Structures are given as C-alpha cells and as structure tokens.
C-alpha cells in the first residue's frame, strides 16, 4: 500500500518535471498525466510484488525501465494532448526508474527487517 501511495505521488511529479525539463515531452493538459499515473502505478506495484523476492535489484530496475519506456511511449501515441518522442520516453523512463530505485531499496530493506526479526 505504501508503494502505491508513493507511485501515485511520484509519477505525476516526475511527469510534470519531465514536461518542464525536456523539449521532447509535452503535456498540453493535466488529464494525460492522470491517465499515465493510473496505468503506471498499479502495473508498477504488481511488478514489485512479483519481482521483489525473485530477481536481483539490478534486474528489477531494468525491468522497470523497459516496461515504463514501452508504456510511456504507447500511451503517448494513444492519448490526445500529449506529445512524447521516443527519446522523451527514454528520459521519462529514466526519471521514473530513479524514483523506483529508491522505492525498491526501501522495500528490500523493509522486507529484510521483517524477515529476520
């Protein structure tokens, strides 16, 4: 639950930051940011529950990056009022993966604390 809340706050912030920092990312309205968050957050949490205890930290981040890249690019093609190039998708995926790296570190340490006490 904690991870989902972090994602519902972090993903829109990362998208807004990308909109201001990168010319290849252009959100003309707020609605696409809400849709991106509504798709990326639950998929991210599902992937965490599947992967967190099964694969290494590096592979988790790689899977997060690839899935975020694909989803951001596809959503940008489908949703109106948003223009994101493939390069912009890479940059957005890097921002979101950086956020995910911190979330995964927290989840792994929290899991280890509960497992050994």
Secondary structure as UniProt FT lines:
FT   HELIX           2..21
FT   TURN            23..24
FT   STRAND          25..27
FT   HELIX           31..51
FT   TURN            52..54
FT   HELIX           57..78
FT   TURN            80..81
FT   STRAND          82..84
FT   HELIX           86..115
//
